[in-house]
């Protein structure tokens, strides 16, 4: 912009100098040409400085977009197209490997720098092959507990109708059987059930004033 303004000022100053007549526009034309010359010189210096700035380009291994940097990267950089972090080793991007999540079948990527891989869709941890044969687990990963549990009723406030009804439905027992069971605390309600079911029944019974505990079966 300064270069364009400088050219315009030089042109105006030149026109006024040509039609200065008896000298009434001489000072103004000289001022315009001096200002225009200064603006042109400033623009030329800026262009020269901009050309000295180096541009280092790398290719994103995920989406293959070109990423422009000022210098060779010494750490992982973000791709402006796919927003993934580009793994960098010795100033260069390294290859990434595709893998599908075994839970939701979503496509994921990992590199030799990846320690743990969490699915971008369902957040489950995806096992990846490593040279040392070790598998590291992330504390943010969703890990399913495949053990079986035993659920025990250890106490209750009052034998309310809601509590009796919940136990009847959960255990498939009649009312009298449930009442007899409540008189023999602590009592095992269910055994060999998944952890999620034990947690769900515990939450339901807690709403009706009952206290439960569940333990993994050895």
Buried (B, 14 or more C-beta within 10 A) or exposed (E): EBBEBBBEBBEBBEEBBEEBEEEEBEEBBBEBBEBBBEBBEBBEEEEEEEEEEEEEEBBBBBEEEEBEEEEEBEEBBEBEEBEBBBBBEEEEBBEBBEBEBEBEEBEBBBBEEBEBBBBBEBBBBBEBEEEEEEEEEEEEBEEEEEEBBBBBBEEBEEBEEBBBEBBBEBBEBEEEEBEEBBEEEEEEBBEEBBBEBBBEBBEBBEEBBBBBBBEEEE
